[in-house]
């Protein structure tokens, strides 16, 4: 299974490494491969997030099978953006 690993921290003072370590273990336990998309210093309320934008572009190109994130609040807040990464978006 090919996974997109999404991590986000809201301030530049924070590090996403704790999120990423846990997500890497999750993938490893399942034998999945992953590509990491990381937004640093980007609020969840922002409409544009560089790594999330890349993830959505790659999803449209079917470059992975599943999105894995540490918590759901790492994903988009707006309903329109949320629909782009919902389970029904195929």
PyMOL Python script that loads the backbone (N, CA, C, O; Angstrom):
from pymol import cmd

cmd.read_pdbstr("""\
ATOM      1  N   UNK A   1       0.857  -1.178   0.000  1.00  0.00           N
ATOM      2  CA  UNK A   1       0.000   0.000   0.000  1.00  0.00           C
ATOM      3  C   UNK A   1       0.900   1.236   0.000  1.00  0.00           C
ATOM      4  O   UNK A   1       1.864   1.318   0.761  1.00  0.00           O
ATOM      5  N   UNK A   2       0.573   2.177  -0.850  1.00  0.00           N
ATOM      6  CA  UNK A   2       1.316   3.447  -0.916  1.00  0.00           C
ATOM      7  C   UNK A   2       0.562   4.483  -0.095  1.00  0.00           C
ATOM      8  O   UNK A   2      -0.629   4.710  -0.310  1.00  0.00           O
ATOM      9  N   UNK A   3       1.256   5.106   0.839  1.00  0.00           N
ATOM     10  CA  UNK A   3       0.616   6.062   1.746  1.00  0.00           C
ATOM     11  C   UNK A   3       1.194   7.458   1.581  1.00  0.00           C
ATOM     12  O   UNK A   3       2.390   7.633   1.346  1.00  0.00           O
ATOM     13  N   UNK A   4       0.319   8.444   1.710  1.00  0.00           N
ATOM     14  CA  UNK A   4       0.737   9.839   1.842  1.00  0.00           C
ATOM     15  C   UNK A   4       0.709  10.135   3.336  1.00  0.00           C
ATOM     16  O   UNK A   4      -0.320   9.966   3.990  1.00  0.00           O
ATOM     17  N   UNK A   5       1.831  10.572   3.865  1.00  0.00           N
ATOM     18  CA  UNK A   5       1.942  10.885   5.292  1.00  0.00           C
ATOM     19  C   UNK A   5       1.888  12.397   5.428  1.00  0.00           C
ATOM     20  O   UNK A   5       2.774  13.096   4.935  1.00  0.00           O
ATOM     21  N   UNK A   6       0.854  12.913   6.094  1.00  0.00           N
ATOM     22  CA  UNK A   6       0.713  14.361   6.244  1.00  0.00           C
ATOM     23  C   UNK A   6       0.920  14.765   7.695  1.00  0.00           C
ATOM     24  O   UNK A   6       0.287  14.234   8.608  1.00  0.00           O
ATOM     25  N   UNK A   7       1.830  15.726   7.883  1.00  0.00           N
ATOM     26  CA  UNK A   7       2.076  16.289   9.215  1.00  0.00           C
ATOM     27  C   UNK A   7       2.052  17.808   9.092  1.00  0.00           C
ATOM     28  O   UNK A   7       2.435  18.372   8.067  1.00  0.00           O
ATOM     29  N   UNK A   8       1.588  18.461  10.169  1.00  0.00           N
ATOM     30  CA  UNK A   8       1.541  19.920  10.181  1.00  0.00           C
ATOM     31  C   UNK A   8       1.782  20.415  11.591  1.00  0.00           C
ATOM     32  O   UNK A   8       1.267  19.864  12.564  1.00  0.00           O
ATOM     33  N   UNK A   9       2.583  21.478  11.678  1.00  0.00           N
ATOM     34  CA  UNK A   9       2.740  22.209  12.938  1.00  0.00           C
ATOM     35  C   UNK A   9       2.388  23.658  12.667  1.00  0.00           C
ATOM     36  O   UNK A   9       2.682  24.193  11.598  1.00  0.00           O
ATOM     37  N   UNK A  10       1.757  24.284  13.642  1.00  0.00           N
ATOM     38  CA  UNK A  10       1.199  25.620  13.441  1.00  0.00           C
ATOM     39  C   UNK A  10       2.203  26.749  13.523  1.00  0.00           C
ATOM     40  O   UNK A  10       1.981  27.812  12.943  1.00  0.00           O
ATOM     41  N   UNK A  11       3.304  26.545  14.231  1.00  0.00           N
ATOM     42  CA  UNK A  11       4.299  27.607  14.370  1.00  0.00           C
ATOM     43  C   UNK A  11       5.666  27.096  13.955  1.00  0.00           C
ATOM     44  O   UNK A  11       5.920  25.891  13.956  1.00  0.00           O
ATOM     45  N   UNK A  12       6.542  28.023  13.600  1.00  0.00           N
ATOM     46  CA  UNK A  12       7.894  27.626  13.198  1.00  0.00           C
ATOM     47  C   UNK A  12       8.716  27.156  14.393  1.00  0.00           C
ATOM     48  O   UNK A  12       9.762  26.535  14.206  1.00  0.00           O
ATOM     49  N   UNK A  13       8.270  27.438  15.613  1.00  0.00           N
ATOM     50  CA  UNK A  13       8.963  26.978  16.817  1.00  0.00           C
ATOM     51  C   UNK A  13       8.711  25.496  17.089  1.00  0.00           C
ATOM     52  O   UNK A  13       9.462  24.869  17.836  1.00  0.00           O
ATOM     53  N   UNK A  14       7.674  24.937  16.495  1.00  0.00           N
ATOM     54  CA  UNK A  14       7.327  23.528  16.706  1.00  0.00           C
ATOM     55  C   UNK A  14       8.022  22.654  15.668  1.00  0.00           C
ATOM     56  O   UNK A  14       8.368  23.105  14.576  1.00  0.00           O
ATOM     57  N   UNK A  15       8.214  21.401  16.038  1.00  0.00           N
ATOM     58  CA  UNK A  15       8.809  20.429  15.127  1.00  0.00           C
ATOM     59  C   UNK A  15       7.804  19.308  14.860  1.00  0.00           C
ATOM     60  O   UNK A  15       7.140  18.848  15.790  1.00  0.00           O
ATOM     61  N   UNK A  16       7.681  18.865  13.618  1.00  0.00           N
ATOM     62  CA  UNK A  16       6.742  17.794  13.292  1.00  0.00           C
ATOM     63  C   UNK A  16       7.304  16.391  13.543  1.00  0.00           C
ATOM     64  O   UNK A  16       6.622  15.397  13.297  1.00  0.00           O
ATOM     65  N   UNK A  17       8.522  16.311  14.023  1.00  0.00           N
ATOM     66  CA  UNK A  17       9.209  15.023  14.117  1.00  0.00           C
ATOM     67  C   UNK A  17       8.464  13.991  14.974  1.00  0.00           C
ATOM     68  O   UNK A  17       8.453  12.809  14.632  1.00  0.00           O
ATOM     69  N   UNK A  18       7.847  14.413  16.073  1.00  0.00           N
ATOM     70  CA  UNK A  18       7.123  13.435  16.906  1.00  0.00           C
ATOM     71  C   UNK A  18       5.941  12.836  16.135  1.00  0.00           C
ATOM     72  O   UNK A  18       5.669  11.640  16.239  1.00  0.00           O
ATOM     73  N   UNK A  19       5.249  13.667  15.369  1.00  0.00           N
ATOM     74  CA  UNK A  19       4.159  13.169  14.528  1.00  0.00           C
ATOM     75  C   UNK A  19       4.707  12.180  13.498  1.00  0.00           C
ATOM     76  O   UNK A  19       4.161  11.092  13.310  1.00  0.00           O
ATOM     77  N   UNK A  20       5.801  12.582  12.835  1.00  0.00           N
ATOM     78  CA  UNK A  20       6.360  11.769  11.764  1.00  0.00           C
ATOM     79  C   UNK A  20       6.892  10.438  12.275  1.00  0.00           C
ATOM     80  O   UNK A  20       6.718   9.414  11.614  1.00  0.00           O
ATOM     81  N   UNK A  21       7.537  10.429  13.440  1.00  0.00           N
ATOM     82  CA  UNK A  21       8.049   9.174  13.989  1.00  0.00           C
ATOM     83  C   UNK A  21       6.927   8.178  14.217  1.00  0.00           C
ATOM     84  O   UNK A  21       7.047   7.004  13.865  1.00  0.00           O
ATOM     85  N   UNK A  22       5.843   8.646  14.802  1.00  0.00           N
ATOM     86  CA  UNK A  22       4.698   7.770  15.060  1.00  0.00           C
ATOM     87  C   UNK A  22       4.079   7.260  13.763  1.00  0.00           C
ATOM     88  O   UNK A  22       3.710   6.090  13.660  1.00  0.00           O
ATOM     89  N   UNK A  23       3.968   8.141  12.781  1.00  0.00           N
ATOM     90  CA  UNK A  23       3.390   7.749  11.499  1.00  0.00           C
ATOM     91  C   UNK A  23       4.297   6.777  10.751  1.00  0.00           C
ATOM     92  O   UNK A  23       3.807   5.856  10.097  1.00  0.00           O
ATOM     93  N   UNK A  24       5.602   6.968  10.839  1.00  0.00           N
ATOM     94  CA  UNK A  24       6.539   6.031  10.204  1.00  0.00           C
ATOM     95  C   UNK A  24       6.414   4.638  10.824  1.00  0.00           C
ATOM     96  O   UNK A  24       6.447   3.633  10.113  1.00  0.00           O
ATOM     97  N   UNK A  25       6.271   4.582  12.142  1.00  0.00           N
ATOM     98  CA  UNK A  25       6.082   3.289  12.815  1.00  0.00           C
ATOM     99  C   UNK A  25       4.777   2.627  12.347  1.00  0.00           C
ATOM    100  O   UNK A  25       4.729   1.417  12.123  1.00  0.00           O
ATOM    101  N   UNK A  26       3.735   3.431  12.206  1.00  0.00           N
ATOM    102  CA  UNK A  26       2.434   2.927  11.739  1.00  0.00           C
ATOM    103  C   UNK A  26       2.582   2.283  10.358  1.00  0.00           C
ATOM    104  O   UNK A  26       2.095   1.175  10.133  1.00  0.00           O
ATOM    105  N   UNK A  27       3.251   2.973   9.441  1.00  0.00           N
ATOM    106  CA  UNK A  27       3.460   2.437   8.097  1.00  0.00           C
ATOM    107  C   UNK A  27       4.315   1.180   8.133  1.00  0.00           C
ATOM    108  O   UNK A  27       4.001   0.186   7.477  1.00  0.00           O
ATOM    109  N   UNK A  28       5.378   1.227   8.892  1.00  0.00           N
ATOM    110  CA  UNK A  28       6.297   0.086   8.978  1.00  0.00           C
ATOM    111  C   UNK A  28       5.574  -1.153   9.511  1.00  0.00           C
ATOM    112  O   UNK A  28       5.788  -2.254   9.003  1.00  0.00           O
ATOM    113  N   UNK A  29       4.727  -0.990  10.522  1.00  0.00           N
ATOM    114  CA  UNK A  29       3.997  -2.110  11.107  1.00  0.00           C
ATOM    115  C   UNK A  29       3.068  -2.776  10.093  1.00  0.00           C
ATOM    116  O   UNK A  29       2.741  -3.955  10.232  1.00  0.00           O
ATOM    117  N   UNK A  30       2.646  -2.032   9.084  1.00  0.00           N
ATOM    118  CA  UNK A  30       1.736  -2.559   8.079  1.00  0.00           C
ATOM    119  C   UNK A  30       2.432  -2.937   6.777  1.00  0.00           C
ATOM    120  O   UNK A  30       1.811  -3.477   5.862  1.00  0.00           O
ATOM    121  N   UNK A  31       3.720  -2.649   6.708  1.00  0.00           N
ATOM    122  CA  UNK A  31       4.460  -2.957   5.491  1.00  0.00           C
ATOM    123  C   UNK A  31       4.163  -2.018   4.341  1.00  0.00           C
ATOM    124  O   UNK A  31       4.342  -2.379   3.178  1.00  0.00           O
ATOM    125  N   UNK A  32       3.709  -0.806   4.659  1.00  0.00           N
ATOM    126  CA  UNK A  32       3.373   0.184   3.642  1.00  0.00           C
ATOM    127  C   UNK A  32       4.590   1.047   3.326  1.00  0.00           C
ATOM    128  O   UNK A  32       5.495   1.191   4.148  1.00  0.00           O
ATOM    129  N   UNK A  33       4.599   1.612   2.135  1.00  0.00           N
ATOM    130  CA  UNK A  33       5.587   2.634   1.779  1.00  0.00           C
ATOM    131  C   UNK A  33       4.908   3.986   1.898  1.00  0.00           C
ATOM    132  O   UNK A  33       3.684   4.083   1.817  1.00  0.00           O
ATOM    133  N   UNK A  34       5.709   5.034   2.092  1.00  0.00           N
ATOM    134  CA  UNK A  34       5.101   6.346   2.272  1.00  0.00           C
ATOM    135  C   UNK A  34       5.917   7.486   1.704  1.00  0.00           C
ATOM    136  O   UNK A  34       7.140   7.413   1.589  1.00  0.00           O
ATOM    137  N   UNK A  35       5.209   8.535   1.353  1.00  0.00           N
ATOM    138  CA  UNK A  35       5.800   9.810   0.947  1.00  0.00           C
ATOM    139  C   UNK A  35       5.317  10.836   1.958  1.00  0.00           C
ATOM    140  O   UNK A  35       4.125  10.899   2.261  1.00  0.00           O
ATOM    141  N   UNK A  36       6.236  11.640   2.481  1.00  0.00           N
ATOM    142  CA  UNK A  36       5.889  12.608   3.526  1.00  0.00           C
ATOM    143  C   UNK A  36       5.598  13.986   2.946  1.00  0.00           C
ATOM    144  O   UNK A  36       6.317  14.488   2.082  1.00  0.00           O
ATOM    145  N   UNK A  37       4.530  14.573   3.445  1.00  0.00           N
ATOM    146  CA  UNK A  37       4.121  15.939   3.110  1.00  0.00           C
ATOM    147  C   UNK A  37       4.047  16.678   4.444  1.00  0.00           C
ATOM    148  O   UNK A  37       3.240  16.327   5.304  1.00  0.00           O
ATOM    149  N   UNK A  38       4.879  17.693   4.617  1.00  0.00           N
ATOM    150  CA  UNK A  38       4.984  18.363   5.915  1.00  0.00           C
ATOM    151  C   UNK A  38       4.841  19.868   5.745  1.00  0.00           C
ATOM    152  O   UNK A  38       5.587  20.490   4.989  1.00  0.00           O
ATOM    153  N   UNK A  39       3.874  20.451   6.455  1.00  0.00           N
ATOM    154  CA  UNK A  39       3.710  21.902   6.513  1.00  0.00           C
ATOM    155  C   UNK A  39       4.228  22.376   7.868  1.00  0.00           C
ATOM    156  O   UNK A  39       3.773  21.912   8.913  1.00  0.00           O
ATOM    157  N   UNK A  40       5.178  23.299   7.842  1.00  0.00           N
ATOM    158  CA  UNK A  40       5.760  23.858   9.064  1.00  0.00           C
ATOM    159  C   UNK A  40       5.338  25.316   9.201  1.00  0.00           C
ATOM    160  O   UNK A  40       5.467  26.103   8.263  1.00  0.00           O
ATOM    161  N   UNK A  41       4.833  25.665  10.377  1.00  0.00           N
ATOM    162  CA  UNK A  41       4.458  27.053  10.636  1.00  0.00           C
ATOM    163  C   UNK A  41       3.245  27.511   9.858  1.00  0.00           C
ATOM    164  O   UNK A  41       3.147  28.678   9.479  1.00  0.00           O
ATOM    165  N   UNK A  42       2.314  26.591   9.617  1.00  0.00           N
ATOM    166  CA  UNK A  42       1.121  26.912   8.843  1.00  0.00           C
ATOM    167  C   UNK A  42      -0.112  26.583   9.683  1.00  0.00           C
ATOM    168  O   UNK A  42      -0.297  25.442  10.106  1.00  0.00           O
ATOM    169  N   UNK A  43      -0.939  27.577   9.916  1.00  0.00           N
ATOM    170  CA  UNK A  43      -2.160  27.390  10.688  1.00  0.00           C
ATOM    171  C   UNK A  43      -3.145  26.503   9.946  1.00  0.00           C
ATOM    172  O   UNK A  43      -3.208  26.520   8.717  1.00  0.00           O
ATOM    173  N   UNK A  44      -3.911  25.730  10.700  1.00  0.00           N
ATOM    174  CA  UNK A  44      -4.950  24.905  10.102  1.00  0.00           C
ATOM    175  C   UNK A  44      -6.061  25.715   9.476  1.00  0.00           C
ATOM    176  O   UNK A  44      -6.818  25.195   8.656  1.00  0.00           O
ATOM    177  N   UNK A  45      -6.176  26.979   9.848  1.00  0.00           N
ATOM    178  CA  UNK A  45      -7.221  27.843   9.294  1.00  0.00           C
ATOM    179  C   UNK A  45      -6.854  28.394   7.918  1.00  0.00           C
ATOM    180  O   UNK A  45      -7.714  28.939   7.225  1.00  0.00           O
ATOM    181  N   UNK A  46      -5.597  28.261   7.515  1.00  0.00           N
ATOM    182  CA  UNK A  46      -5.161  28.784   6.216  1.00  0.00           C
ATOM    183  C   UNK A  46      -5.743  27.953   5.082  1.00  0.00           C
ATOM    184  O   UNK A  46      -5.795  26.726   5.158  1.00  0.00           O
ATOM    185  N   UNK A  47      -6.180  28.634   4.034  1.00  0.00           N
ATOM    186  CA  UNK A  47      -6.697  27.933   2.861  1.00  0.00           C
ATOM    187  C   UNK A  47      -5.579  27.285   2.047  1.00  0.00           C
ATOM    188  O   UNK A  47      -5.763  26.212   1.474  1.00  0.00           O
ATOM    189  N   UNK A  48      -4.439  27.933   2.001  1.00  0.00           N
ATOM    190  CA  UNK A  48      -3.328  27.423   1.202  1.00  0.00           C
ATOM    191  C   UNK A  48      -2.246  26.889   2.128  1.00  0.00           C
ATOM    192  O   UNK A  48      -1.747  27.593   3.005  1.00  0.00           O
ATOM    193  N   UNK A  49      -1.903  25.643   1.913  1.00  0.00           N
ATOM    194  CA  UNK A  49      -0.802  25.010   2.634  1.00  0.00           C
ATOM    195  C   UNK A  49       0.037  24.285   1.591  1.00  0.00           C
ATOM    196  O   UNK A  49      -0.461  23.374   0.929  1.00  0.00           O
ATOM    197  N   UNK A  50       1.294  24.668   1.432  1.00  0.00           N
ATOM    198  CA  UNK A  50       2.106  24.104   0.348  1.00  0.00           C
ATOM    199  C   UNK A  50       2.145  22.575   0.311  1.00  0.00           C
ATOM    200  O   UNK A  50       1.931  21.981  -0.745  1.00  0.00           O
ATOM    201  N   UNK A  51       2.413  21.937   1.436  1.00  0.00           N
ATOM    202  CA  UNK A  51       2.507  20.467   1.430  1.00  0.00           C
ATOM    203  C   UNK A  51       1.142  19.829   1.191  1.00  0.00           C
ATOM    204  O   UNK A  51       1.041  18.845   0.458  1.00  0.00           O
ATOM    205  N   UNK A  52       0.103  20.374   1.796  1.00  0.00           N
ATOM    206  CA  UNK A  52      -1.242  19.836   1.580  1.00  0.00           C
ATOM    207  C   UNK A  52      -1.666  20.016   0.127  1.00  0.00           C
ATOM    208  O   UNK A  52      -2.293  19.130  -0.453  1.00  0.00           O
ATOM    209  N   UNK A  53      -1.327  21.153  -0.458  1.00  0.00           N
ATOM    210  CA  UNK A  53      -1.638  21.381  -1.872  1.00  0.00           C
ATOM    211  C   UNK A  53      -0.958  20.324  -2.749  1.00  0.00           C
ATOM    212  O   UNK A  53      -1.560  19.811  -3.692  1.00  0.00           O
ATOM    213  N   UNK A  54       0.300  20.003  -2.431  1.00  0.00           N
ATOM    214  CA  UNK A  54       1.025  18.963  -3.177  1.00  0.00           C
ATOM    215  C   UNK A  54       0.390  17.600  -2.977  1.00  0.00           C
ATOM    216  O   UNK A  54       0.283  16.815  -3.920  1.00  0.00           O
ATOM    217  N   UNK A  55      -0.032  17.317  -1.754  1.00  0.00           N
ATOM    218  CA  UNK A  55      -0.687  16.051  -1.450  1.00  0.00           C
ATOM    219  C   UNK A  55      -1.965  15.913  -2.281  1.00  0.00           C
ATOM    220  O   UNK A  55      -2.218  14.855  -2.857  1.00  0.00           O
ATOM    221  N   UNK A  56      -2.757  16.961  -2.344  1.00  0.00           N
ATOM    222  CA  UNK A  56      -4.009  16.913  -3.101  1.00  0.00           C
ATOM    223  C   UNK A  56      -3.732  16.736  -4.593  1.00  0.00           C
ATOM    224  O   UNK A  56      -4.431  15.985  -5.272  1.00  0.00           O
ATOM    225  N   UNK A  57      -2.723  17.422  -5.096  1.00  0.00           N
ATOM    226  CA  UNK A  57      -2.335  17.255  -6.504  1.00  0.00           C
ATOM    227  C   UNK A  57      -1.935  15.811  -6.777  1.00  0.00           C
ATOM    228  O   UNK A  57      -2.353  15.221  -7.773  1.00  0.00           O
ATOM    229  N   UNK A  58      -1.116  15.242  -5.881  1.00  0.00           N
ATOM    230  CA  UNK A  58      -0.677  13.857  -6.054  1.00  0.00           C
ATOM    231  C   UNK A  58      -1.834  12.875  -5.899  1.00  0.00           C
ATOM    232  O   UNK A  58      -1.844  11.829  -6.548  1.00  0.00           O
ATOM    233  N   UNK A  59      -2.808  13.197  -5.052  1.00  0.00           N
ATOM    234  CA  UNK A  59      -3.996  12.341  -4.909  1.00  0.00           C
ATOM    235  C   UNK A  59      -4.765  12.295  -6.225  1.00  0.00           C
ATOM    236  O   UNK A  59      -5.228  11.234  -6.644  1.00  0.00           O
ATOM    237  N   UNK A  60      -4.895  13.421  -6.858  1.00  0.00           N
ATOM    238  CA  UNK A  60      -5.596  13.463  -8.152  1.00  0.00           C
ATOM    239  C   UNK A  60      -4.865  12.653  -9.208  1.00  0.00           C
ATOM    240  O   UNK A  60      -5.479  12.140 -10.143  1.00  0.00           O
ATOM    241  N   UNK A  61      -3.540  12.540  -9.053  1.00  0.00           N
ATOM    242  CA  UNK A  61      -2.723  11.745  -9.987  1.00  0.00           C
ATOM    243  C   UNK A  61      -2.613  10.285  -9.540  1.00  0.00           C
ATOM    244  O   UNK A  61      -1.928   9.482 -10.174  1.00  0.00           O
ATOM    245  N   UNK A  62      -3.297   9.954  -8.442  1.00  0.00           N
ATOM    246  CA  UNK A  62      -3.326   8.592  -7.894  1.00  0.00           C
ATOM    247  C   UNK A  62      -1.930   8.058  -7.562  1.00  0.00           C
ATOM    248  O   UNK A  62      -1.600   6.912  -7.866  1.00  0.00           O
ATOM    249  N   UNK A  63      -1.130   8.900  -6.941  1.00  0.00           N
ATOM    250  CA  UNK A  63       0.233   8.511  -6.582  1.00  0.00           C
ATOM    251  C   UNK A  63       0.309   7.746  -5.261  1.00  0.00           C
ATOM    252  O   UNK A  63       1.374   7.255  -4.885  1.00  0.00           O
ATOM    253  N   UNK A  64      -0.811   7.646  -4.562  1.00  0.00           N
ATOM    254  CA  UNK A  64      -0.865   6.860  -3.329  1.00  0.00           C
ATOM    255  C   UNK A  64      -2.274   6.332  -3.134  1.00  0.00           C
ATOM    256  O   UNK A  64      -3.213   6.745  -3.814  1.00  0.00           O
ATOM    257  N   UNK A  65      -2.402   5.406  -2.187  1.00  0.00           N
ATOM    258  CA  UNK A  65      -3.677   4.729  -1.950  1.00  0.00           C
ATOM    259  C   UNK A  65      -4.413   5.235  -0.718  1.00  0.00           C
ATOM    260  O   UNK A  65      -5.635   5.119  -0.633  1.00  0.00           O
ATOM    261  N   UNK A  66      -3.678   5.793   0.233  1.00  0.00           N
ATOM    262  CA  UNK A  66      -4.263   6.178   1.513  1.00  0.00           C
ATOM    263  C   UNK A  66      -3.513   7.390   2.070  1.00  0.00           C
ATOM    264  O   UNK A  66      -2.320   7.568   1.821  1.00  0.00           O
ATOM    265  N   UNK A  67      -4.237   8.221   2.830  1.00  0.00           N
ATOM    266  CA  UNK A  67      -3.619   9.351   3.535  1.00  0.00           C
ATOM    267  C   UNK A  67      -3.590   9.007   5.015  1.00  0.00           C
ATOM    268  O   UNK A  67      -4.590   8.580   5.591  1.00  0.00           O
ATOM    269  N   UNK A  68      -2.421   9.201   5.620  1.00  0.00           N
ATOM    270  CA  UNK A  68      -2.247   8.924   7.036  1.00  0.00           C
ATOM    271  C   UNK A  68      -1.813  10.220   7.712  1.00  0.00           C
ATOM    272  O   UNK A  68      -0.884  10.888   7.259  1.00  0.00           O
ATOM    273  N   UNK A  69      -2.499  10.568   8.803  1.00  0.00           N
ATOM    274  CA  UNK A  69      -2.111  11.754   9.563  1.00  0.00           C
ATOM    275  C   UNK A  69      -2.196  11.442  11.049  1.00  0.00           C
ATOM    276  O   UNK A  69      -2.880  10.503  11.457  1.00  0.00           O
ATOM    277  N   UNK A  70      -1.503  12.227  11.850  1.00  0.00           N
ATOM    278  CA  UNK A  70      -1.404  11.992  13.286  1.00  0.00           C
ATOM    279  C   UNK A  70      -2.744  12.196  13.979  1.00  0.00           C
ATOM    280  O   UNK A  70      -3.149  11.382  14.810  1.00  0.00           O
ATOM    281  N   UNK A  71      -3.431  13.281  13.638  1.00  0.00           N
ATOM    282  CA  UNK A  71      -4.777  13.571  14.150  1.00  0.00           C
ATOM    283  C   UNK A  71      -5.562  14.250  13.040  1.00  0.00           C
ATOM    284  O   UNK A  71      -4.987  14.882  12.154  1.00  0.00           O
ATOM    285  N   UNK A  72      -6.878  14.115  13.098  1.00  0.00           N
ATOM    286  CA  UNK A  72      -7.707  14.710  12.044  1.00  0.00           C
ATOM    287  C   UNK A  72      -7.608  16.227  11.996  1.00  0.00           C
ATOM    288  O   UNK A  72      -7.843  16.820  10.943  1.00  0.00           O
ATOM    289  N   UNK A  73      -7.264  16.874  13.113  1.00  0.00           N
ATOM    290  CA  UNK A  73      -7.162  18.332  13.080  1.00  0.00           C
ATOM    291  C   UNK A  73      -5.935  18.813  12.302  1.00  0.00           C
ATOM    292  O   UNK A  73      -5.754  20.019  12.130  1.00  0.00           O
ATOM    293  N   UNK A  74      -5.104  17.906  11.837  1.00  0.00           N
ATOM    294  CA  UNK A  74      -3.975  18.266  10.974  1.00  0.00           C
ATOM    295  C   UNK A  74      -4.462  18.517   9.549  1.00  0.00           C
ATOM    296  O   UNK A  74      -3.800  19.209   8.776  1.00  0.00           O
ATOM    297  N   UNK A  75      -5.605  17.961   9.206  1.00  0.00           N
ATOM    298  CA  UNK A  75      -6.172  18.103   7.858  1.00  0.00           C
ATOM    299  C   UNK A  75      -6.957  19.401   7.739  1.00  0.00           C
ATOM    300  O   UNK A  75      -7.084  20.131   8.722  1.00  0.00           O
ATOM    301  N   UNK A  76      -7.489  19.709   6.549  1.00  0.00           N
ATOM    302  CA  UNK A  76      -8.151  20.997   6.313  1.00  0.00           C
ATOM    303  C   UNK A  76      -9.363  21.246   7.215  1.00  0.00           C
ATOM    304  O   UNK A  76     -10.092  20.326   7.586  1.00  0.00           O
ATOM    305  N   UNK A  77      -9.547  22.510   7.547  1.00  0.00           N
ATOM    306  CA  UNK A  77     -10.701  22.933   8.349  1.00  0.00           C
ATOM    307  C   UNK A  77     -11.889  23.303   7.469  1.00  0.00           C
ATOM    308  O   UNK A  77     -13.035  23.045   7.837  1.00  0.00           O
ATOM    309  N   UNK A  78     -11.629  23.898   6.324  1.00  0.00           N
ATOM    310  CA  UNK A  78     -12.729  24.369   5.487  1.00  0.00           C
ATOM    311  C   UNK A  78     -13.454  23.184   4.839  1.00  0.00           C
ATOM    312  O   UNK A  78     -12.812  22.212   4.443  1.00  0.00           O
ATOM    313  N   UNK A  79     -14.763  23.255   4.729  1.00  0.00           N
ATOM    314  CA  UNK A  79     -15.534  22.151   4.132  1.00  0.00           C
ATOM    315  C   UNK A  79     -15.109  21.827   2.705  1.00  0.00           C
ATOM    316  O   UNK A  79     -15.087  20.660   2.316  1.00  0.00           O
ATOM    317  N   UNK A  80     -14.778  22.834   1.934  1.00  0.00           N
ATOM    318  CA  UNK A  80     -14.389  22.600   0.542  1.00  0.00           C
ATOM    319  C   UNK A  80     -13.074  21.835   0.484  1.00  0.00           C
ATOM    320  O   UNK A  80     -12.957  20.850  -0.245  1.00  0.00           O
ATOM    321  N   UNK A  81     -12.082  22.286   1.252  1.00  0.00           N
ATOM    322  CA  UNK A  81     -10.788  21.596   1.271  1.00  0.00           C
ATOM    323  C   UNK A  81     -10.929  20.212   1.897  1.00  0.00           C
ATOM    324  O   UNK A  81     -10.281  19.265   1.450  1.00  0.00           O
ATOM    325  N   UNK A  82     -11.756  20.083   2.912  1.00  0.00           N
ATOM    326  CA  UNK A  82     -11.957  18.781   3.555  1.00  0.00           C
ATOM    327  C   UNK A  82     -12.507  17.765   2.564  1.00  0.00           C
ATOM    328  O   UNK A  82     -12.134  16.593   2.604  1.00  0.00           O
ATOM    329  N   UNK A  83     -13.381  18.201   1.686  1.00  0.00           N
ATOM    330  CA  UNK A  83     -13.965  17.272   0.720  1.00  0.00           C
ATOM    331  C   UNK A  83     -12.918  16.722  -0.239  1.00  0.00           C
ATOM    332  O   UNK A  83     -13.105  15.648  -0.810  1.00  0.00           O
ATOM    333  N   UNK A  84     -11.821  17.446  -0.420  1.00  0.00           N
ATOM    334  CA  UNK A  84     -10.782  16.974  -1.329  1.00  0.00           C
ATOM    335  C   UNK A  84      -9.994  15.801  -0.769  1.00  0.00           C
ATOM    336  O   UNK A  84      -9.371  15.058  -1.526  1.00  0.00           O
ATOM    337  N   UNK A  85     -10.013  15.628   0.539  1.00  0.00           N
ATOM    338  CA  UNK A  85      -9.282  14.510   1.144  1.00  0.00           C
ATOM    339  C   UNK A  85     -10.220  13.568   1.898  1.00  0.00           C
ATOM    340  O   UNK A  85      -9.765  12.784   2.730  1.00  0.00           O
ATOM    341  N   UNK A  86     -11.499  13.634   1.624  1.00  0.00           N
ATOM    342  CA  UNK A  86     -12.462  12.761   2.294  1.00  0.00           C
ATOM    343  C   UNK A  86     -12.372  11.348   1.719  1.00  0.00           C
ATOM    344  O   UNK A  86     -11.861  11.159   0.615  1.00  0.00           O
ATOM    345  N   UNK A  87     -12.868  10.354   2.466  1.00  0.00           N
ATOM    346  CA  UNK A  87     -12.832   8.975   1.969  1.00  0.00           C
ATOM    347  C   UNK A  87     -13.592   8.775   0.667  1.00  0.00           C
ATOM    348  O   UNK A  87     -13.316   7.832  -0.075  1.00  0.00           O
ATOM    349  N   UNK A  88     -14.535   9.644   0.390  1.00  0.00           N
ATOM    350  CA  UNK A  88     -15.332   9.470  -0.830  1.00  0.00           C
ATOM    351  C   UNK A  88     -14.696  10.143  -2.041  1.00  0.00           C
ATOM    352  O   UNK A  88     -15.192   9.991  -3.157  1.00  0.00           O
ATOM    353  N   UNK A  89     -13.609  10.882  -1.842  1.00  0.00           N
ATOM    354  CA  UNK A  89     -12.947  11.557  -2.965  1.00  0.00           C
ATOM    355  C   UNK A  89     -12.046  10.564  -3.679  1.00  0.00           C
ATOM    356  O   UNK A  89     -10.945  10.267  -3.214  1.00  0.00           O
ATOM    357  N   UNK A  90     -12.508  10.059  -4.796  1.00  0.00           N
ATOM    358  CA  UNK A  90     -11.730   9.049  -5.531  1.00  0.00           C
ATOM    359  C   UNK A  90     -11.651   9.425  -6.987  1.00  0.00           C
ATOM    360  O   UNK A  90     -11.040   8.707  -7.777  1.00  0.00           O
TER     361      UNK A  90
END
""", "prot")
cmd.dss("prot")
cmd.show_as("cartoon", "prot")
cmd.util.cbc("prot")
cmd.orient("prot")
